Amino acid sequence: MLESYEATIQPDGRIELAEPVHLKGPRRAILTLLDDSDSIETAVLSEKALADWNRPEEDLAWSHLQGAK
């Protein structure tokens, strides 16, 4: 399963995670750099357009695609 974590990369290469991450051992990772002009505001602006998907009926309709929990 893929997991995403918010982090900030300092100019000297240090990676600062926004919250603690607890792992059972070493893990490979892919780092994606975001342009400063792209921010969480883009996601917030999308909320209204995607609100129709945030309903129990939608969860039920797509539940067959979810992995076993």
Contacts in CASP RR format, 6 or more apart in sequence:
PFRMAT RR
TARGET T0000
AUTHOR 0000-0000-0000
METHOD contacts of the structure
MODEL  1
MLESYEATIQPDGRIELAEPVHLKGPRRAILTLLDDSDSIETAVLSEKAL
ADWNRPEEDLAWSHLQGAK
5 17 0 8 1.000
5 18 0 8 1.000
5 19 0 8 1.000
5 21 0 8 1.000
6 17 0 8 1.000
6 18 0 8 1.000
6 19 0 8 1.000
7 15 0 8 1.000
7 16 0 8 1.000
7 17 0 8 1.000
7 18 0 8 1.000
8 15 0 8 1.000
8 16 0 8 1.000
8 18 0 8 1.000
9 15 0 8 1.000
9 16 0 8 1.000
9 31 0 8 1.000
9 33 0 8 1.000
10 16 0 8 1.000
15 31 0 8 1.000
52 58 0 8 1.000
END
